[in-house]
Amino acid sequence: MPVSIQPIAGSPSVGTTALRKAGQDFEALLLEKLLASANPRPSGPEADWRAMADRRLAADLAAASPLGVARMLETRR
C-alpha cells in the first residue's frame, strides 16, 4: 500500500520551492548579463576572475530578489 506524505501546513510545496529556485536562477542570469555588459571584461586570466565575481554577485543579488522576477514568476503560478 503506497504511503502519502502531506506537506506541513504553511510550508511551501515542492513545486513552489522548485519554482522559486528557477525564478532566482533566471534572475541571477539576467543580473549576470547586466553586470557583464556594464563592466567590459579584460582579456586573459583576469577575465575568468571577473566572470566568477559577476556570477557570484548576481546570485547574491537574486537571492535578495531586488528585481522581484522570482517572486513575480512564483505568484503567476
N, C-alpha and C positions, 0 to 999 in steps of 0.2 A: 504494500500500500504506500503510495507516494506521500511524503510529508510536505505540507505547505508552510512556509515560513513567512509570517506577516511582518512588515516593517514596523518599527516602534512609532507610536503616534507622535506626529510633529517632526519626524526625521525625514529628510529628503529621500525620495525613492532612488533606485539605481539609475533609472532613466534621467531623472533630474540632475543627479550628480554627473553623469556622463555628458549631459547637455551643457552643464556649467563648465566642465573641463574643456569641451570642444569650443565653447564660446571664448574662454580665456586663451586657448591656444590660437584661435583666429585673431583675437585682439592683439596678442603678442606678435603675431606675424605682421599685422598691419603696422604696429609701432616699430618693429624692427626695420621694415622697409622705409618708414618715415625717417627714422634715425640715419639709415644708410644714405638716403638722398640728401639729408641735411648736412652730413659730415662726409665730404669726399674722402675716400679711403686712399691711403698711400699704398705704394707697391711693396712687395717683399713680405718678410715675416711680420712687420708691424700691421699689415692689413689683416692677418689672421687674428691678432690680438684685438684689433678694433672690432672685427666681426663678432668675436666672442663676447666682448664687453657690451656691444649693442644688443646681442641676443639676450644676455643676462638682464640688462636694464629693461628691455622690452618685456621680458617675462615678469619681472618685479612690478612694473607698471600695470601690466594686465591683471596681475593678482590683486592689485589695489583697485582695479577697474575704474580708472579715471574717465574713460570714454563711455563706459556703460554698454559696450557692444555685447558682452557676455550676458549681462542682466537682461538686455533687450531681447536677445535670442531665447533666453530661458522663459520669459513671460509670454512670448508669442506661441509657445507650445500649445 
